[in-house]
Amino acid sequence: MIARRAVFTDARVRRLLERFVPAADEVGRLQRGQDPESLLFQEVAEQGHYAGRTVPSSTRQGLYATTVDGRLLASINHNDPARVAAMLEEALAAWDALPEAERVPAGGWDGTGDLRRLEARYPEEGLVLRLSSRDLPRDAARDLPPGSPARPAPDWRAAAWNLDYVWLRREEARMLVPEEARVGATREVAGAVLDRLTRVSLVDNVRGQTYPAPKASLQRARLASTVTAVEGPRLTLSLEGEAHWEQAGRWPVAGNGPPVDTRRGFEGRLRGSATWDSQAQGFVAFELLAVGLRWGGTQYNARHDDLEPSPIGYLFERAGREPHERVAPAAFWEYGWR
């Protein structure tokens, strides 16, 4: 989150990146996996800023500049654009110093084999939703004078936002459509689809990482789909519902700080519209908005100083099919797909 807003918008960093081939990936699998791709990443990471550790750890987050065959040029794990730019310049100097023959792969992983990537489970014939989350205006704070203790600090968090994805297989997407193709026909969405659109998705990741709400925390969830128009094979649907979950327990809310007795949750309403093509058996349009209150924090979602209820919004919309939109959902493990 911070790197995306502070580092990769920096003019100096962007200029330097013109000489690189940037790539981003979820580090969780890469830093622990045993497939060829993960092992190559681990080999690179152990040459960088985590090299020489005396306490075993799988942590390998950061930025790495490397040759194709895994030779490290430079690395860093920081959100200061000046320090990142300095690392990129160091990497370019190391690259320029390499003999031409050493800039191409001499062996190692050839890019084939079992990669075990979640993207391989992308639902080609299903519904893929892009999920945007952001804080909404806080009316009470907006009227306070600058410098007031109750007024949020004007830093990156004031305009923070995040992205995730929701995957539905074709048969799951069909569960959002009433069984009868007539105006007024309604269907109450249930099961895994409702679960995925509420407790798994409506969590506070606006400022950073968080995890789904536990099943036991879900107090109320409802989503109804109603046919409002029929034009040939296409059904126009209205979507309406609500969700409320709350979890209490003991966990850190300030990075590596100690666990504390705390709670977190969300309560809000859902409204939207969609168009289903019964001939193609798929959605050609889909928008669902969830607006409500969030409260509490988790270890890495940067809410340690913002635990009280505040407004938040989520937008589910039909995603495209470009490579960058095939990223697996952050909580894919909750899907139960085999």
C-alpha positions in Angstrom: 0.0 0.0 0.0 2.6 2.6 1.1 5.0 1.6 -1.6 2.4 1.8 -4.3 1.4 5.4 -3.3 4.8 6.8 -2.1 7.5 4.9 -3.9 6.2 4.0 -7.4 4.7 7.4 -8.0 8.1 9.1 -7.4 9.5 10.7 -10.6 13.0 9.6 -9.9 12.0 6.0 -9.3 9.8 5.9 -12.4 12.6 7.2 -14.5 15.0 4.6 -13.3 12.5 1.8 -13.7 12.5 2.4 -17.5 15.7 0.3 -17.6 14.1 -2.6 -15.6 11.5 -5.2 -16.3 9.3 -4.7 -13.2 7.4 -7.7 -11.8 5.3 -8.1 -8.6 4.1 -11.2 -6.9 2.6 -12.5 -3.6 5.6 -13.3 -1.4 3.8 -15.8 0.8 4.1 -18.8 -1.6 7.5 -17.7 -3.0 9.2 -17.4 0.4 8.1 -20.9 1.6 7.3 -22.9 -1.5 9.4 -25.8 -2.9 8.5 -25.5 -6.6 11.2 -24.3 -9.0 10.0 -20.7 -9.1 9.9 -20.3 -5.3 13.3 -21.9 -4.9 14.8 -19.5 -7.5 13.3 -16.5 -5.6 14.6 -17.8 -2.3 18.1 -18.2 -3.8 17.9 -14.5 -4.9 16.6 -13.3 -1.6 19.2 -15.0 0.5 21.9 -12.9 -1.4 20.2 -9.6 -0.4 19.1 -7.6 2.6 18.1 -10.8 4.6 21.5 -12.5 4.0 23.5 -13.7 7.0 20.5 -14.2 9.4 21.4 -16.1 12.5 17.7 -16.7 13.4 15.9 -18.9 10.9 13.0 -17.1 9.3 11.0 -17.4 6.0 10.5 -13.7 5.8 11.8 -12.4 2.4 9.7 -9.3 1.6 11.3 -6.5 -0.3 12.4 -5.2 -3.7 15.0 -7.2 -5.6 16.9 -6.4 -8.8 18.4 -9.5 -10.3 19.6 -11.0 -13.6 17.4 -13.5 -15.4 19.4 -16.5 -13.9 19.2 -15.3 -10.3 22.3 -13.2 -9.7 21.4 -10.4 -7.3 22.3 -6.8 -8.3 20.8 -5.0 -5.3 17.9 -5.2 -2.9 16.0 -3.2 -0.2 12.9 -3.4 1.9 11.9 0.2 2.5 9.1 2.7 1.6 11.4 5.8 1.3 11.5 6.6 -2.5 14.9 8.2 -2.1 16.4 5.0 -0.7 14.6 2.8 -3.3 16.0 5.1 -6.1 19.5 4.7 -4.6 19.1 0.9 -4.7 18.0 1.0 -8.3 21.0 3.1 -9.2 23.2 0.6 -7.4 21.6 -2.2 -9.4 22.1 -0.5 -12.7 25.8 0.2 -11.9 26.2 -3.6 -11.1 24.4 -4.5 -14.3 26.5 -2.1 -16.4 29.7 -3.7 -14.9 28.7 -7.2 -15.9 30.4 -8.6 -19.0 27.8 -9.1 -21.8 28.1 -12.9 -21.6 27.1 -12.8 -18.0 23.8 -10.9 -18.6 22.1 -13.9 -20.2 21.1 -17.1 -18.4 23.7 -19.8 -18.3 21.5 -22.4 -16.7 19.1 -22.8 -13.8 15.4 -22.9 -14.0 14.1 -22.8 -17.5 10.6 -21.6 -16.7 8.8 -24.9 -17.0 7.6 -27.4 -14.4 4.9 -27.4 -11.8 4.6 -23.8 -10.6 1.5 -24.4 -8.4 0.3 -20.9 -9.0 -3.2 -19.9 -7.9 -3.7 -18.1 -11.2 -3.9 -21.6 -12.8 -7.3 -21.9 -11.1 -8.7 -18.7 -12.7 -12.4 -19.3 -13.5 -12.2 -18.8 -17.3 -16.0 -19.3 -17.7 -17.1 -17.8 -14.4 -17.4 -14.3 -13.0 -14.4 -12.3 -11.8 -15.0 -9.2 -9.8 -12.5 -6.4 -9.0 -13.0 -5.3 -5.4 -12.0 -1.7 -4.5 -12.0 -0.6 -0.9 -11.5 2.9 0.6 -12.4 5.1 3.5 -15.4 7.4 3.0 -15.5 11.1 4.2 -15.9 11.6 7.9 -18.3 14.5 8.2 -17.5 15.3 11.9 -13.8 15.5 11.3 -14.1 17.5 8.1 -15.5 20.5 10.1 -12.7 20.5 12.7 -9.8 23.1 12.4 -6.4 21.9 11.1 -4.3 20.6 13.9 -7.2 19.4 16.0 -6.4 16.1 17.9 -9.6 14.6 16.6 -8.8 15.5 12.9 -7.1 12.7 10.9 -3.5 13.6 10.0 -3.1 14.6 6.3 -0.8 11.7 5.4 -1.1 9.0 2.8 -3.8 7.2 4.9 -6.3 9.9 4.3 -6.6 8.9 0.6 -5.7 5.2 1.0 -7.4 2.6 -1.1 -6.8 -1.1 -2.0 -7.7 -3.7 -4.6 -8.6 -7.4 -4.4 -10.5 -9.9 -6.5 -13.4 -12.2 -6.1 -13.7 -15.4 -8.2 -16.9 -17.2 -8.9 -17.1 -20.3 -11.0 -19.8 -20.4 -13.7 -22.2 -22.5 -11.5 -21.5 -20.2 -8.6 -22.2 -17.1 -10.6 -25.5 -18.7 -11.7 -26.6 -18.6 -8.0 -26.9 -14.8 -8.3 -29.7 -15.1 -10.9 -33.4 -15.9 -10.2 -34.6 -19.1 -11.6 -37.4 -17.5 -13.5 -36.8 -15.1 -16.4 -39.7 -12.7 -15.6 -39.9 -9.3 -14.0 -40.3 -9.5 -10.3 -38.6 -12.9 -9.9 -36.3 -13.0 -6.9 -33.6 -15.2 -5.5 -32.0 -15.1 -2.1 -28.3 -15.7 -2.6 -26.9 -18.2 -0.1 -24.1 -20.6 0.7 -20.5 -20.0 -0.5 -21.4 -17.2 -2.9 -23.0 -15.1 -0.1 -20.2 -16.0 2.3 -17.5 -14.9 -0.3 -19.2 -11.6 -0.9 -19.6 -10.7 2.8 -17.4 -12.0 5.5 -14.5 -12.9 3.1 -14.6 -9.6 1.2 -16.0 -6.9 3.5 -12.9 -6.6 5.6 -10.7 -3.6 6.3 -7.7 -3.9 3.9 -7.8 -0.1 3.0 -4.4 0.7 4.5 -2.8 -2.8 4.4 -3.1 -6.5 4.9 -5.8 -8.2 6.9 -7.6 -11.5 7.0 -11.2 -12.7 6.5 -13.8 -12.5 9.3 -14.1 -15.9 10.9 -17.4 -17.8 10.1 -18.5 -17.6 13.8 -18.2 -13.8 13.6 -20.9 -13.4 11.0 -24.1 -12.1 12.7 -26.1 -11.2 9.6 -25.7 -11.6 5.8 -28.3 -11.3 3.1 -28.3 -10.6 -0.6 -31.4 -10.7 -2.9 -31.3 -10.6 -6.7 -34.5 -9.4 -8.5 -35.3 -9.3 -12.2 -36.2 -5.7 -13.2 -36.2 -6.1 -17.0 -36.1 -8.8 -19.6 -34.8 -8.0 -23.1 -34.4 -11.2 -25.2 -31.8 -13.4 -23.5 -30.7 -10.6 -21.2 -32.0 -10.1 -17.6 -31.4 -6.9 -15.8 -31.1 -7.5 -12.0 -31.2 -5.4 -9.0 -29.1 -6.5 -6.0 -30.0 -5.6 -2.4 -28.7 -6.8 1.0 -26.8 -6.2 4.2 -24.0 -7.7 6.2 -22.8 -7.5 9.8 -19.9 -9.3 11.4 -17.9 -8.7 14.5 -14.9 -10.5 16.0 -13.6 -10.1 19.5 -10.3 -11.6 20.8 -6.7 -10.9 21.5 -4.2 -10.1 18.8 -1.7 -7.4 17.8 -3.0 -4.2 16.2 0.2 -2.3 15.9 2.6 -4.2 13.6 5.0 -6.2 15.8 3.4 -4.8 19.0 2.1 -7.1 21.8 -1.4 -8.7 21.6 -4.2 -6.7 23.1 -7.8 -7.4 23.9 -9.7 -5.9 21.0 -12.5 -6.3 18.5 -13.1 -5.5 14.8 -16.0 -5.6 12.5 -18.2 -4.2 9.7 -21.9 -3.4 9.4 -23.5 -2.0 6.3 -25.8 -2.3 3.3 -25.3 -3.6 -0.2 -26.9 -2.2 -3.4 -26.2 -2.9 -7.0 -27.3 -4.0 -10.5 -26.2 -6.6 -13.0 -27.0 -7.9 -16.5 -27.1 -11.7 -17.1 -27.1 -13.2 -20.6 -28.9 -16.5 -20.4 -27.7 -17.5 -23.8 -24.1 -17.0 -23.0 -24.7 -18.2 -19.4 -22.7 -15.3 -18.0 -22.7 -11.8 -16.7 -22.1 -9.0 -19.1 -22.3 -6.3 -16.4 -22.0 -6.3 -12.6 -21.7 -3.6 -10.0 -22.3 -4.0 -6.3 -21.6 -1.3 -3.7 -21.3 -2.0 0.0 -21.3 1.0 2.4 -21.2 1.0 6.2 -19.0 1.3 9.3 -15.7 -0.5 10.1 -14.0 -0.6 13.5 -11.0 -2.2 15.1 -7.7 -3.3 13.5 -5.4 -6.2 12.8 -1.7 -6.6 12.9 -0.8 -5.2 9.5 -3.7 -3.1 8.4 -2.4 0.2 10.0 -5.4 1.0 12.1 -3.7 1.1 15.5 -4.6 4.7 15.9 -8.0 4.6 14.2 -10.0 1.9 16.0 -13.3 3.7 16.4 -16.2 3.2 14.0 -15.7 5.1 10.7 -17.3 4.9 7.2 -15.9 2.6 4.6 -17.0 1.6 1.1 -16.5 -1.3 -1.2 -17.2 -1.6 -4.9 -17.5 -5.0 -6.7 -17.3 -4.6 -10.5 -16.9 -7.0 -13.4 -13.1 -7.3 -14.1 -11.4 -7.5 -17.4 -9.4 -10.4 -18.7 -6.0 -8.7 -18.9 -3.0 -10.5 -17.2 -2.9 -8.0 -14.3 -6.6 -8.8 -13.6 -6.0 -12.5 -13.1 -4.4 -12.0 -9.7 -5.8 -14.6 -7.2 -8.0 -13.3 -4.3 -6.1 -12.5 -1.2 -8.1 -15.0 0.8 -8.3 -17.7 -1.8 -7.7 -20.4 0.9 -11.2 -19.6 2.1 -12.8 -20.8 -1.1 -12.4 -24.5 -0.5 -11.7 -25.2 -4.1 -9.9 -28.4 -4.9 
